[in-house]
Amino acid sequence: MNYDKDMYTQKLREFFERHDPMKIEMVDEIVDRFPNQQETVFNHLTKLYAKKEGVDDIQISSDSIMSIPPTPHQGVG
């Protein structure tokens, strides 16, 4: 997955519109903070929100959203 910044932003907005509209305001921060971790970001959000499906009283915190795991280093050449 390698979207340009505009498409990455759009995909995140679509995700939050569907799963948590109150968190749309976080999209720009996520894009800026994790520009090269798109796949990791979407995997993290998918797992986080999968737990919420069907449970109305679970609130996903901003801290949980931003706790995206770091990408492992590929080694130094």
N, C-alpha and C positions, 0 to 999 in steps of 0.2 A: 504494500500500500504506500503510495507516494503521491499524495495530492499536493497541488500548489496551495499557497496560503489561503486563497479565496475559497477553493473547494473544500479544504480542511475545515475552515470556519463554517461553511454551509452545511457540511455533513454533521458537525457537532451541534449546530443549531437544530437541525432536523432531529437528531437523537434526543436532545433535551425537550424539544416541542412535544415529542411523543411520550417521553418517560418522566419528565420533571420540568415543566415550563417555568417554574420559579427559579431554576438554576441557569436559564439561558444567559443571564448576565455574566456568568463565569466563562463563557466561550472564549472571549478575547484573551483572558488571562491564561487559559489552558493552551491556546494556540501559541501565545508568546513564550510560555514557560516550557512547553514540550514540543518544539517545532519539528524535531527529528525523531519523535517517538510515536508517530501516528498509530501504528498497529498496536503498540503497547497501551496507548490511551484508550482506543476503542475496545480492546480486550478487557482492560480494567473496568471500564464503565459498563460493559455488557455483563460481566460477572457481578459487579456491585448491584446493578439494577435487576438482574435475574432473581436475586434474593428478595427483592421487593414485590415482584409480580404476585398478584393475588392477595397481598397483605396491605390493607389500606393504611394502617397506623405506623408503618415503618417510615421514618424520615431519613433520607440520606444526607449526611452533613457535608458541608463544603470541604472540611478537612479530609473526609473520606474520599471525596472526589479527587482532591489534590494529592493524595498519597499514592500517586502512580509510581510503581517501582522503577528504579533506574534501569536503563538498558545495559546489559553486561558488556564490558569492553571486549572488542574482537581481537585484542592482542596488539602489541606494538611492534611494528615492522622493523 
